[in-house]
Structures are given as structure tokens and as C-alpha cells.
Amino acid sequence: MESVVKQLQQIMKSLAPEEWRDARIYRFNDEYKMDYTLLATKVSSGQMHFYDLETGDFTPLNLSG
């Protein structure tokens, strides 16, 4: 899990401030294990995104129930 955090930290450091703001790494419990994700707000849309480690892309976060 430590390698995932380090990977997310590197991605967070590489984000362009004119494109992303409020980047944070969050820890959450996912089906009996601790997991981590990177959340950031896209400046152009004001929408929060999460970083998908499998695809290597940011995906809009669906906050509706």
C-alpha cells in the first residue's frame, strides 16, 4: 500500500496548478482493506475528479446518491 501512496504523491506533485487545485490523497475502507485515492478539482469546470490508477486518468467524481 505504501507504493500506491508514493505513486499518488508523485502524480499530485506533477499536477499543473492552472489545471488542478485542492489535490488531496484520501484513505478509505474498501471491502475489508484500506485503499487510497487522489482527489482534485479541475479548475476549468470546478468539478471534483479522482485519479484512476488502472487507466492513468482523472475521472469525474459522481457525488449524487
N, C-alpha and C positions, 0 to 999 in steps of 0.2 A: 504494500500500500504506500510505503514511503516513496517508491519510484513514481507512482501516479502523482503524488503531491509535488514532487520535484518537477515533473513534466508540466503540470499545470502552472507552477510558478514561472517556469521558463516562457510558457505561452503568454502568461499575464504580463511579464516584463516586455514582451515583444509587441504588445498592442499599441497601435498608434493613438495618441491622446485625442487627435482630431476626429477619430472614428469611433473610439470606445471610451466610456467613463465608468466610474464606480465598479471596477473589476474586483471581485472577491472570490476566494475559494471557500466553499461550504462543505461541511461534513454532514452526512445523513445516514440513517439506518435503512438499508435496503435488503429485505428478506434475510434477516439473521446475520448480516455483515455490514460493516461500516464502509461507506463509499464516499467519494469526493467528486465535486463538480466545480467548474469555473463559471460564474455568472458575471455578465457585464451588460451595460446599457449601450445600445447603438445610438450615437449622437444624432444621426440624421432622422431617425424615426422616434426616438425616445422609448423604444421597446426593449425590454429585457430579453437577453439571449443566454443560452447555456452552451458550453463547448462540448461537442460530441467527440470523445476520444477515438471512436471507431471510424468516423468519417473525416475527422480533422477539420470540421467546420463548426461555425456557430449556428445554432438553430433557435428560432423564436420560442420563447417560453410561453406556454399556454397557461395562463393564470385563472381561466374560468373553470368553474366546478365541473 
